[in-house]
Amino acid sequence: MAKQLETKVHFELLDRADRVEGICNLLLRRARLIPHVLILCPDNSFAAQLDERLWTIHPESFLAHGIATDDVEANSQHPILLATSIQRDNRAEVLINGGLEIPPDVSGFVHIVDFVDGWDESLKQAARERFRTYRQMGLEPTYLGKKS
């Protein structure tokens, strides 16, 4: 019987009040390493901001992506899918949490990325709570800090 892979969770430090930029930088750093990705956005406005920024983040780097719709076939074509709810259409292995809450269903993801908003004490505390909640879910989150 094949052993089921344990979901890895890691937190990255954001030192500025710009989660959209933090996600874009993460994707640029790891674009060739990350398979299909679901970015869980807290709302449609955030998804639209992220969509726009992904088009302009770096002139030499295009990150193929799309915003989730009701069209499962179209969603499945996007290696990076932006959605306001958990979607499985693009068979994402990586979930990037763009919000401040634990995603409602993390099962089936190989890797979850969350963030510590280092610039605000109340948001740092919220990240600590998410860290503890992941542990209570049987996962072992790690903190990777800021990557340049």
C-alpha positions in Angstrom: 0.0 0.0 0.0 1.4 3.4 -1.0 2.0 5.8 1.8 -0.1 9.0 1.5 2.0 12.1 1.3 1.8 14.5 4.3 0.7 18.0 3.5 3.5 20.5 4.1 2.6 24.0 5.4 5.0 26.9 5.5 4.7 30.5 6.4 6.6 33.3 4.7 7.2 36.7 6.2 5.6 39.8 4.5 7.3 42.9 5.7 5.0 45.3 3.8 1.3 45.8 3.8 0.9 44.2 0.3 -0.1 40.6 0.2 -0.7 40.8 -3.6 3.0 41.8 -4.1 4.1 39.1 -1.6 2.2 36.4 -3.6 3.6 37.7 -6.9 7.2 37.6 -5.6 6.7 34.1 -4.2 5.4 32.9 -7.6 8.4 34.6 -9.4 10.9 32.9 -7.1 9.3 29.5 -7.4 7.6 29.6 -10.8 9.6 26.7 -12.2 9.4 24.7 -9.0 5.6 24.9 -8.4 3.3 22.7 -10.3 -0.4 23.7 -10.5 -1.4 26.3 -7.9 -4.6 27.5 -6.4 -4.5 31.0 -4.9 -7.3 31.3 -2.4 -8.3 35.0 -2.5 -10.4 36.6 0.2 -12.7 38.4 -2.3 -13.2 39.3 -5.9 -11.4 42.6 -5.5 -8.3 40.9 -4.3 -8.4 38.4 -7.1 -8.7 41.2 -9.7 -5.8 43.1 -8.1 -3.7 39.9 -8.1 -4.7 39.1 -11.7 -3.6 42.6 -12.9 -0.3 42.5 -11.0 0.5 39.0 -12.4 0.3 40.5 -15.9 2.8 43.3 -15.0 5.1 42.0 -12.2 8.1 41.5 -14.4 8.5 42.3 -18.1 10.4 39.1 -18.9 8.3 36.8 -16.8 4.8 35.7 -17.8 3.0 33.6 -15.2 0.2 31.8 -16.9 -2.9 32.2 -14.7 -6.6 32.9 -14.7 -9.5 33.8 -12.5 -11.8 30.9 -11.7 -15.2 30.9 -13.4 -18.1 28.4 -13.7 -16.3 26.8 -16.7 -14.5 23.7 -15.3 -12.7 23.1 -18.6 -11.4 26.7 -18.8 -10.3 26.6 -15.2 -8.4 23.3 -15.8 -6.2 25.0 -18.4 -4.7 27.5 -15.8 -1.6 26.4 -14.0 -2.2 29.2 -11.6 -5.9 29.6 -10.7 -7.2 32.5 -8.6 -10.4 31.7 -6.8 -12.5 32.9 -3.8 -13.3 29.4 -2.8 -11.5 26.0 -2.9 -11.5 24.8 -6.5 -10.1 21.5 -7.7 -10.5 22.2 -11.5 -6.8 22.7 -12.3 -5.6 19.8 -10.1 -3.6 22.1 -7.9 -1.0 20.5 -5.7 -0.1 23.9 -4.0 -2.5 26.1 -2.2 -1.5 29.7 -1.5 -3.6 31.3 1.2 -4.2 34.9 0.2 -6.6 35.5 3.1 -6.4 35.8 6.9 -8.4 32.7 7.7 -7.5 29.0 7.5 -8.8 27.6 4.1 -12.0 25.6 4.7 -10.7 22.4 3.0 -7.0 21.7 2.7 -7.2 18.0 2.0 -5.5 16.9 -1.2 -3.0 19.7 -1.4 0.7 18.6 -1.1 1.8 22.1 0.0 0.1 25.1 1.6 1.7 28.5 1.8 0.5 31.0 4.3 1.9 34.4 5.4 3.0 36.3 8.5 2.2 40.0 8.2 5.3 41.2 10.0 4.4 44.9 9.7 1.3 44.7 12.0 1.2 43.1 15.5 -2.5 42.1 15.3 -2.0 40.4 12.0 1.1 38.6 13.3 -1.1 37.3 16.1 -3.6 36.1 13.6 -0.8 34.3 11.8 0.2 32.6 15.1 -3.4 31.5 15.5 -3.4 30.0 12.0 -0.1 28.3 12.8 -1.6 26.7 15.9 -4.8 25.7 14.0 -2.7 23.9 11.3 -1.0 22.0 14.1 -4.4 21.1 15.6 -5.3 19.8 12.2 -2.4 17.4 12.4 -0.1 19.3 10.1 3.4 20.6 11.0 3.8 24.1 9.8 7.2 25.7 9.4 8.3 29.3 9.2 10.6 30.2 6.4 10.9 33.9 7.0 11.6 36.4 4.2 13.2 35.2 1.0 15.0 37.7 -1.3 
